[in-house]
Amino acid sequence: MICGENFPGALLGKHSPIGFYATRFVEAATPGEAEAQVLDLLRNDDVLKIRAELRNEDARVFFEEIAEVSADSERAPNSGFTFFAMGS
């Protein structure tokens, strides 16, 4: 479970900063490796791409939960975000 905070509202056509929640699945040997892989997925996600002049240096990503799941578990596609207005 990933939480992003203080991302530019311009991603959604808003003027104030936004946050998001997302879940991503990766194969990794350690939690640290999983975090690195997920960060790479987020950096390359078209939904989060924003022009350099609109980027916010306060944007952060937090890993709220890293859970090991069995290889035969049903997995949702690695896409989708639940956005929210910061401060709400």
N, C-alpha and C positions, 0 to 999 in steps of 0.2 A: 504494500500500500504506500503510495507516494503522495506527498502534498507539496504543491508549488505555491509560493507566496510572492506578492508584489511584482507580478508580471504586467507588462504594459496592457492597459485596457484596449489599446488599438487592435489587439488580436481579435477582439469581438466587436470592434467599432464603438468602444466605450472610452470615456475620458479619464476615469479613475482606475487605479490598479485592480487587478483581478488575481484570484488564486484558482487552484484546481486540485482535484483528486484524480488519481489514476491507478490502475493495477497493471503490472507487466509481468510476464513469465519469461525466464531465461534459464538456461542450464549453466550452473556454476559450481565449482568445487567448494567455495567459501562464501560467506555473506558479503565480504569485501569485493570479491570478484563479481557477485551478482549486482551490487551497487554500481560498479564501474560499467558493467554492460548496460544496465538500465539508463544510466546517465547518457551513454552513447546513443541509445535508442531515442531518448528525449531530445538530445541535441540535433538529431537528424529527422525529427518528426516535422512534417510540413505544417501542421497545425500551430506549432510553437515558433515558426520562423517569423522574424520581424526585422524590419529595416534597422540598421545600426543606429541611426539617430533617434529611434524610438525606444531603444533598449533601456532598461532600468538596472542600475548597478546594485539595487537592493533586492533584486529577484533571487530567490533561494528555493532549493528543493530539499525536502526532508523525507527520510525513509521512516514511516511510522511503524511499519511491520515488514519483516522479511521472514517468510515461512517456507519451509521445505515441504514440497508436495511430491507424492509418488509419481513416477514416470507415466503411469497409466491413468492419471487424473484427467478429467475433462478440463480443457483450458479454453478460455475465451481468447479471441484474437487480441494481439498486442496493439490495440488502438482504442481511441475514445478517451474523453476527459469529462469530468463534471466540474464546470466552472462556477465560481462564486465571486461576488463583490467583496473586496477586502473590507474588514470591519463589520461584516454582517453576521 
